[in-house]
Amino acid sequence: MLRLAPRSVAFALSAAILVAGSGAAVAASEQEMAEYRRDCTMDYTRLCSAYDPGSPQVRQCFAARRAELSPRCAATIAKYETPEKPQRRR
């Protein structure tokens, strides 16, 4: 398992979680990244640190373990989550 210094984890997490749980990867603003770092670093360390920060697996891990996220992290993710647009049938 990859071990990173807390500061490295926080930086990597900000890059990793663009919009966790969302199917669409959306570039987050600096404010969003700061909130993800502040609210979700411990959740990353506790639940998903087996995956390289910045990988699609981290986002998948957060989505799969959503029920286990801290209330603060879950609220931050929900705040910035963008629902996928339904596909139009032709």
N, CA, C and O atoms as CSV, one atom per row, in Angstrom:
chain,resi,resn,atom,element,x,y,z
A,1,MET,N,N,0.840,-1.169,0.000
A,1,MET,CA,C,0.000,0.000,0.000
A,1,MET,C,C,0.888,1.236,0.000
A,1,MET,O,O,1.896,1.290,0.704
A,2,LEU,N,N,0.509,2.211,-0.784
A,2,LEU,CA,C,1.247,3.454,-0.911
A,2,LEU,C,C,1.029,4.306,0.330
A,2,LEU,O,O,-0.111,4.544,0.730
A,3,ARG,N,N,2.112,4.765,0.937
A,3,ARG,CA,C,2.029,5.633,2.115
A,3,ARG,C,C,2.522,7.018,1.731
A,3,ARG,O,O,3.612,7.165,1.178
A,4,LEU,N,N,1.733,8.013,2.019
A,4,LEU,CA,C,2.095,9.381,1.700
A,4,LEU,C,C,2.056,10.226,2.959
A,4,LEU,O,O,1.312,9.928,3.893
A,5,ALA,N,N,2.850,11.270,2.980
A,5,ALA,CA,C,2.805,12.219,4.085
A,5,ALA,C,C,1.444,12.907,4.069
A,5,ALA,O,O,0.852,13.065,3.002
A,6,PRO,N,N,0.934,13.322,5.240
A,6,PRO,CA,C,-0.390,13.957,5.282
A,6,PRO,C,C,-0.550,15.106,4.292
A,6,PRO,O,O,-1.606,15.238,3.674
A,7,ARG,N,N,0.462,15.928,4.133
A,7,ARG,CA,C,0.368,17.044,3.187
A,7,ARG,C,C,0.244,16.517,1.760
A,7,ARG,O,O,-0.510,17.069,0.958
A,8,SER,N,N,0.981,15.451,1.439
A,8,SER,CA,C,0.890,14.857,0.102
A,8,SER,C,C,-0.492,14.278,-0.132
A,8,SER,O,O,-1.046,14.400,-1.225
A,9,VAL,N,N,-1.050,13.645,0.898
A,9,VAL,CA,C,-2.392,13.075,0.776
A,9,VAL,C,C,-3.395,14.186,0.497
A,9,VAL,O,O,-4.246,14.051,-0.383
A,10,ALA,N,N,-3.299,15.269,1.234
A,10,ALA,CA,C,-4.238,16.375,1.045
A,10,ALA,C,C,-4.128,16.948,-0.361
A,10,ALA,O,O,-5.145,17.216,-1.002
A,11,PHE,N,N,-2.919,17.136,-0.841
A,11,PHE,CA,C,-2.733,17.663,-2.190
A,11,PHE,C,C,-3.270,16.682,-3.225
A,11,PHE,O,O,-3.993,17.066,-4.144
A,12,ALA,N,N,-2.909,15.422,-3.066
A,12,ALA,CA,C,-3.337,14.410,-4.031
A,12,ALA,C,C,-4.844,14.233,-4.008
A,12,ALA,O,O,-5.473,14.038,-5.049
A,13,LEU,N,N,-5.419,14.301,-2.817
A,13,LEU,CA,C,-6.864,14.149,-2.715
A,13,LEU,C,C,-7.576,15.264,-3.460
A,13,LEU,O,O,-8.590,15.030,-4.118
A,14,SER,N,N,-7.051,16.463,-3.358
A,14,SER,CA,C,-7.696,17.572,-4.059
A,14,SER,C,C,-7.697,17.337,-5.559
A,14,SER,O,O,-8.620,17.761,-6.255
A,15,ALA,N,N,-6.685,16.673,-6.056
A,15,ALA,CA,C,-6.636,16.347,-7.476
A,15,ALA,C,C,-7.479,15.121,-7.795
A,15,ALA,O,O,-7.974,14.975,-8.913
A,16,ALA,N,N,-7.639,14.246,-6.820
A,16,ALA,CA,C,-8.325,12.976,-7.052
A,16,ALA,C,C,-9.828,13.123,-7.125
A,16,ALA,O,O,-10.477,12.525,-7.984
A,17,ILE,N,N,-10.376,13.909,-6.237
A,17,ILE,CA,C,-11.823,14.001,-6.171
A,17,ILE,C,C,-12.270,15.224,-6.939
A,17,ILE,O,O,-12.319,16.325,-6.392
A,18,LEU,N,N,-12.587,15.038,-8.172
A,18,LEU,CA,C,-13.115,16.157,-8.941
A,18,LEU,C,C,-14.589,16.281,-8.612
A,18,LEU,O,O,-15.053,17.342,-8.195
A,19,VAL,N,N,-15.298,15.232,-8.794
A,19,VAL,CA,C,-16.670,15.138,-8.332
A,19,VAL,C,C,-16.892,13.669,-8.027
A,19,VAL,O,O,-17.230,12.887,-8.916
A,20,ALA,N,N,-16.704,13.297,-6.775
A,20,ALA,CA,C,-16.827,11.891,-6.392
A,20,ALA,C,C,-18.282,11.466,-6.515
A,20,ALA,O,O,-19.199,12.218,-6.184
A,21,GLY,N,N,-18.469,10.253,-6.995
A,21,GLY,CA,C,-19.807,9.719,-7.120
A,21,GLY,C,C,-20.499,10.124,-8.405
A,21,GLY,O,O,-21.513,9.533,-8.777
A,22,SER,N,N,-19.980,11.094,-9.068
A,22,SER,CA,C,-20.574,11.540,-10.311
A,22,SER,C,C,-19.915,10.815,-11.466
A,22,SER,O,O,-18.712,10.553,-11.438
A,23,GLY,N,N,-20.681,10.499,-12.456
A,23,GLY,CA,C,-20.117,9.844,-13.620
A,23,GLY,C,C,-19.306,10.796,-14.476
A,23,GLY,O,O,-18.463,10.364,-15.263
A,24,ALA,N,N,-19.549,12.067,-14.332
A,24,ALA,CA,C,-18.846,13.051,-15.150
A,24,ALA,C,C,-17.720,13.676,-14.348
A,24,ALA,O,O,-17.920,14.139,-13.225
A,25,ALA,N,N,-16.547,13.684,-14.933
A,25,ALA,CA,C,-15.414,14.343,-14.279
A,25,ALA,C,C,-15.477,15.818,-14.647
A,25,ALA,O,O,-15.413,16.182,-15.821
A,26,VAL,N,N,-15.601,16.644,-13.646
A,26,VAL,CA,C,-15.731,18.075,-13.855
A,26,VAL,C,C,-14.607,18.762,-13.103
A,26,VAL,O,O,-14.378,18.483,-11.926
A,27,ALA,N,N,-13.915,19.649,-13.772
A,27,ALA,CA,C,-12.830,20.365,-13.112
A,27,ALA,C,C,-13.408,21.211,-11.987
A,27,ALA,O,O,-14.365,21.959,-12.188
A,28,ALA,N,N,-12.828,21.089,-10.818
A,28,ALA,CA,C,-13.325,21.799,-9.648
A,28,ALA,C,C,-12.571,23.113,-9.465
A,28,ALA,O,O,-11.401,23.232,-9.828
A,29,SER,N,N,-13.261,24.089,-8.900
A,29,SER,CA,C,-12.634,25.375,-8.613
A,29,SER,C,C,-11.687,25.227,-7.430
A,29,SER,O,O,-11.698,24.211,-6.735
A,30,GLU,N,N,-10.872,26.246,-7.212
A,30,GLU,CA,C,-9.955,26.214,-6.069
A,30,GLU,C,C,-10.729,26.096,-4.765
A,30,GLU,O,O,-10.297,25.395,-3.850
A,31,GLN,N,N,-11.869,26.774,-4.669
A,31,GLN,CA,C,-12.687,26.697,-3.456
A,31,GLN,C,C,-13.197,25.274,-3.244
A,31,GLN,O,O,-13.144,24.754,-2.130
A,32,GLU,N,N,-13.689,24.646,-4.308
A,32,GLU,CA,C,-14.162,23.269,-4.200
A,32,GLU,C,C,-13.035,22.355,-3.738
A,32,GLU,O,O,-13.220,21.533,-2.842
A,33,MET,N,N,-11.861,22.506,-4.359
A,33,MET,CA,C,-10.729,21.658,-4.002
A,33,MET,C,C,-10.353,21.851,-2.540
A,33,MET,O,O,-10.049,20.882,-1.845
A,34,ALA,N,N,-10.371,23.085,-2.071
A,34,ALA,CA,C,-10.046,23.354,-0.668
A,34,ALA,C,C,-11.055,22.675,0.252
A,34,ALA,O,O,-10.684,22.140,1.296
A,35,GLU,N,N,-12.325,22.694,-0.132
A,35,GLU,CA,C,-13.351,22.040,0.687
A,35,GLU,C,C,-13.186,20.524,0.667
A,35,GLU,O,O,-13.309,19.878,1.708
A,36,TYR,N,N,-12.910,19.950,-0.500
A,36,TYR,CA,C,-12.666,18.506,-0.558
A,36,TYR,C,C,-11.475,18.129,0.315
A,36,TYR,O,O,-11.527,17.153,1.064
A,37,ARG,N,N,-10.409,18.905,0.214
A,37,ARG,CA,C,-9.210,18.640,1.017
A,37,ARG,C,C,-9.546,18.693,2.501
A,37,ARG,O,O,-9.185,17.798,3.266
A,38,ARG,N,N,-10.235,19.745,2.892
A,38,ARG,CA,C,-10.573,19.943,4.301
A,38,ARG,C,C,-11.517,18.847,4.816
A,38,ARG,O,O,-11.336,18.337,5.922
A,39,ASP,N,N,-12.510,18.494,4.017
A,39,ASP,CA,C,-13.580,17.633,4.512
A,39,ASP,C,C,-13.414,16.151,4.211
A,39,ASP,O,O,-14.053,15.325,4.862
A,40,CYS,N,N,-12.574,15.789,3.243
A,40,CYS,CA,C,-12.532,14.387,2.802
A,40,CYS,C,C,-11.177,13.697,2.926
A,40,CYS,O,O,-11.075,12.510,2.615
A,41,THR,N,N,-10.145,14.391,3.365
A,41,THR,CA,C,-8.825,13.766,3.457
A,41,THR,C,C,-8.841,12.563,4.392
A,41,THR,O,O,-8.279,11.518,4.065
A,42,MET,N,N,-9.476,12.699,5.542
A,42,MET,CA,C,-9.512,11.579,6.494
A,42,MET,C,C,-10.299,10.400,5.920
A,42,MET,O,O,-9.944,9.245,6.154
A,43,ASP,N,N,-11.359,10.685,5.174
A,43,ASP,CA,C,-12.137,9.616,4.550
A,43,ASP,C,C,-11.299,8.884,3.506
A,43,ASP,O,O,-11.353,7.658,3.404
A,44,TYR,N,N,-10.529,9.641,2.735
A,44,TYR,CA,C,-9.636,9.014,1.763
A,44,TYR,C,C,-8.655,8.093,2.481
A,44,TYR,O,O,-8.470,6.943,2.084
A,45,THR,N,N,-8.033,8.601,3.533
A,45,THR,CA,C,-7.039,7.820,4.272
A,45,THR,C,C,-7.668,6.566,4.868
A,45,THR,O,O,-7.070,5.490,4.836
A,46,ARG,N,N,-8.866,6.704,5.406
A,46,ARG,CA,C,-9.538,5.596,6.089
A,46,ARG,C,C,-10.136,4.580,5.113
A,46,ARG,O,O,-10.092,3.377,5.371
A,47,LEU,N,N,-10.688,5.049,4.006
A,47,LEU,CA,C,-11.475,4.166,3.148
A,47,LEU,C,C,-10.843,3.806,1.801
A,47,LEU,O,O,-11.060,2.706,1.295
A,48,CYS,N,N,-10.080,4.702,1.229
A,48,CYS,CA,C,-9.682,4.514,-0.168
A,48,CYS,C,C,-8.198,4.693,-0.434
A,48,CYS,O,O,-7.795,4.849,-1.587
A,49,SER,N,N,-7.377,4.674,0.605
A,49,SER,CA,C,-5.947,4.928,0.410
A,49,SER,C,C,-5.221,3.788,-0.301
A,49,SER,O,O,-4.041,3.918,-0.627
A,50,ALA,N,N,-5.903,2.684,-0.541
A,50,ALA,CA,C,-5.294,1.590,-1.302
A,50,ALA,C,C,-5.136,1.974,-2.774
A,50,ALA,O,O,-4.412,1.315,-3.520
A,51,TYR,N,N,-5.812,3.032,-3.180
A,51,TYR,CA,C,-5.773,3.467,-4.573
A,51,TYR,C,C,-4.917,4.714,-4.709
A,51,TYR,O,O,-4.877,5.559,-3.815
A,52,ASP,N,N,-4.242,4.814,-5.830
A,52,ASP,CA,C,-3.397,5.975,-6.087
A,52,ASP,C,C,-4.255,7.229,-6.168
A,52,ASP,O,O,-5.272,7.243,-6.861
A,53,PRO,N,N,-3.852,8.280,-5.466
A,53,PRO,CA,C,-4.576,9.544,-5.576
A,53,PRO,C,C,-4.604,10.003,-7.028
A,53,PRO,O,O,-3.614,9.879,-7.750
A,54,GLY,N,N,-5.718,10.520,-7.436
A,54,GLY,CA,C,-5.865,10.992,-8.800
A,54,GLY,C,C,-6.377,9.939,-9.761
A,54,GLY,O,O,-6.664,10.241,-10.920
A,55,SER,N,N,-6.493,8.709,-9.294
A,55,SER,CA,C,-6.933,7.629,-10.180
A,55,SER,C,C,-8.457,7.547,-10.218
A,55,SER,O,O,-9.130,7.981,-9.283
A,56,PRO,N,N,-8.994,6.991,-11.297
A,56,PRO,CA,C,-10.444,6.782,-11.357
A,56,PRO,C,C,-10.926,5.858,-10.235
A,56,PRO,O,O,-12.075,5.945,-9.801
A,57,GLN,N,N,-10.041,4.975,-9.773
A,57,GLN,CA,C,-10.417,4.049,-8.709
A,57,GLN,C,C,-10.750,4.779,-7.411
A,57,GLN,O,O,-11.592,4.314,-6.643
A,58,VAL,N,N,-10.105,5.910,-7.158
A,58,VAL,CA,C,-10.421,6.682,-5.949
A,58,VAL,C,C,-11.852,7.190,-6.029
A,58,VAL,O,O,-12.606,7.070,-5.063
A,59,ARG,N,N,-12.231,7.751,-7.160
A,59,ARG,CA,C,-13.611,8.239,-7.312
A,59,ARG,C,C,-14.595,7.088,-7.201
A,59,ARG,O,O,-15.649,7.227,-6.580
A,60,GLN,N,N,-14.257,5.949,-7.800
A,60,GLN,CA,C,-15.129,4.781,-7.704
A,60,GLN,C,C,-15.235,4.303,-6.264
A,60,GLN,O,O,-16.314,3.921,-5.811
A,61,CYS,N,N,-14.121,4.322,-5.546
A,61,CYS,CA,C,-14.109,3.902,-4.148
A,61,CYS,C,C,-15.019,4.799,-3.311
A,61,CYS,O,O,-15.822,4.307,-2.518
A,62,PHE,N,N,-14.894,6.110,-3.487
A,62,PHE,CA,C,-15.753,7.035,-2.733
A,62,PHE,C,C,-17.221,6.782,-3.059
A,62,PHE,O,O,-18.064,6.794,-2.162
A,63,ALA,N,N,-17.531,6.553,-4.324
A,63,ALA,CA,C,-18.917,6.303,-4.713
A,63,ALA,C,C,-19.427,5.000,-4.102
A,63,ALA,O,O,-20.552,4.939,-3.607
A,64,ALA,N,N,-18.596,3.960,-4.138
A,64,ALA,CA,C,-19.001,2.655,-3.610
A,64,ALA,C,C,-19.149,2.665,-2.093
A,64,ALA,O,O,-19.953,1.915,-1.540
A,65,ARG,N,N,-18.381,3.507,-1.425
A,65,ARG,CA,C,-18.387,3.526,0.044
A,65,ARG,C,C,-19.066,4.778,0.591
A,65,ARG,O,O,-18.810,5.209,1.715
A,66,ARG,N,N,-19.921,5.336,-0.221
A,66,ARG,CA,C,-20.603,6.585,0.132
A,66,ARG,C,C,-21.286,6.524,1.503
A,66,ARG,O,O,-21.254,7.503,2.249
A,67,ALA,N,N,-21.891,5.407,1.836
A,67,ALA,CA,C,-22.585,5.273,3.124
A,67,ALA,C,C,-21.624,5.334,4.304
A,67,ALA,O,O,-22.045,5.600,5.430
A,68,GLU,N,N,-20.342,5.090,4.061
A,68,GLU,CA,C,-19.340,5.089,5.129
A,68,GLU,C,C,-18.617,6.430,5.269
A,68,GLU,O,O,-17.824,6.611,6.193
A,69,LEU,N,N,-18.881,7.355,4.373
A,69,LEU,CA,C,-18.210,8.650,4.430
A,69,LEU,C,C,-18.661,9.434,5.653
A,69,LEU,O,O,-19.785,9.275,6.129
A,70,SER,N,N,-17.776,10.277,6.152
A,70,SER,CA,C,-18.152,11.156,7.257
A,70,SER,C,C,-19.252,12.094,6.759
A,70,SER,O,O,-19.315,12.409,5.571
A,71,PRO,N,N,-20.112,12.533,7.666
A,71,PRO,CA,C,-21.181,13.443,7.241
A,71,PRO,C,C,-20.647,14.696,6.541
A,71,PRO,O,O,-21.247,15.177,5.580
A,72,ARG,N,N,-19.543,15.210,7.016
A,72,ARG,CA,C,-18.973,16.425,6.428
A,72,ARG,C,C,-18.491,16.177,4.996
A,72,ARG,O,O,-18.749,16.987,4.106
A,73,CYS,N,N,-17.796,15.064,4.774
A,73,CYS,CA,C,-17.314,14.735,3.430
A,73,CYS,C,C,-18.496,14.472,2.495
A,73,CYS,O,O,-18.523,14.967,1.368
A,74,ALA,N,N,-19.468,13.695,2.965
A,74,ALA,CA,C,-20.640,13.395,2.142
A,74,ALA,C,C,-21.375,14.674,1.747
A,74,ALA,O,O,-21.838,14.803,0.614
A,75,ALA,N,N,-21.482,15.619,2.683
A,75,ALA,CA,C,-22.160,16.883,2.390
A,75,ALA,C,C,-21.390,17.695,1.354
A,75,ALA,O,O,-21.993,18.319,0.481
A,76,THR,N,N,-20.072,17.690,1.446
A,76,THR,CA,C,-19.257,18.429,0.483
A,76,THR,C,C,-19.390,17.816,-0.903
A,76,THR,O,O,-19.526,18.534,-1.894
A,77,ILE,N,N,-19.351,16.503,-0.973
A,77,ILE,CA,C,-19.510,15.831,-2.267
A,77,ILE,C,C,-20.885,16.144,-2.846
A,77,ILE,O,O,-21.002,16.461,-4.029
A,78,ALA,N,N,-21.928,16.056,-2.017
A,78,ALA,CA,C,-23.286,16.336,-2.488
A,78,ALA,C,C,-23.422,17.783,-2.964
A,78,ALA,O,O,-24.141,18.063,-3.923
A,79,LYS,N,N,-22.738,18.681,-2.298
A,79,LYS,CA,C,-22.799,20.102,-2.647
A,79,LYS,C,C,-22.313,20.348,-4.073
A,79,LYS,O,O,-22.867,21.181,-4.790
A,80,TYR,N,N,-21.283,19.625,-4.473
A,80,TYR,CA,C,-20.682,19.862,-5.785
A,80,TYR,C,C,-21.001,18.788,-6.817
A,80,TYR,O,O,-20.569,18.882,-7.966
A,81,GLU,N,N,-21.736,17.795,-6.425
A,81,GLU,CA,C,-22.040,16.697,-7.337
A,81,GLU,C,C,-22.910,17.193,-8.488
A,81,GLU,O,O,-23.854,17.958,-8.291
A,82,THR,N,N,-22.575,16.747,-9.675
A,82,THR,CA,C,-23.333,17.095,-10.867
A,82,THR,C,C,-23.983,15.830,-11.397
A,82,THR,O,O,-23.287,14.914,-11.836
A,83,PRO,N,N,-25.308,15.766,-11.363
A,83,PRO,CA,C,-25.949,14.553,-11.884
A,83,PRO,C,C,-25.693,14.407,-13.377
A,83,PRO,O,O,-25.605,15.386,-14.118
A,84,GLU,N,N,-25.577,13.159,-13.789
A,84,GLU,CA,C,-25.382,12.905,-15.217
A,84,GLU,C,C,-26.661,13.246,-15.957
A,84,GLU,O,O,-27.764,13.011,-15.465
A,85,LYS,N,N,-26.496,13.799,-17.137
A,85,LYS,CA,C,-27.657,14.103,-17.960
A,85,LYS,C,C,-28.162,12.807,-18.576
A,85,LYS,O,O,-27.370,11.991,-19.048
A,86,PRO,N,N,-29.481,12.613,-18.572
A,86,PRO,CA,C,-30.012,11.398,-19.201
A,86,PRO,C,C,-29.740,11.411,-20.701
A,86,PRO,O,O,-29.759,12.459,-21.347
A,87,GLN,N,N,-29.492,10.241,-21.227
A,87,GLN,CA,C,-29.253,10.113,-22.661
A,87,GLN,C,C,-30.583,10.257,-23.398
A,87,GLN,O,O,-31.591,9.669,-23.005
A,88,ARG,N,N,-30.572,11.041,-24.463
A,88,ARG,CA,C,-31.776,11.191,-25.276
A,88,ARG,C,C,-31.898,10.010,-26.214
A,88,ARG,O,O,-30.928,9.571,-26.832
A,89,ARG,N,N,-33.091,9.521,-26.301
A,89,ARG,CA,C,-33.358,8.445,-27.260
A,89,ARG,C,C,-33.721,9.064,-28.589
A,89,ARG,O,O,-34.405,10.085,-28.657
A,90,ARG,N,N,-33.254,8.433,-29.630
A,90,ARG,CA,C,-33.572,8.930,-30.979
A,90,ARG,C,C,-34.501,8.001,-31.671
A,90,ARG,O,O,-34.884,8.249,-32.814
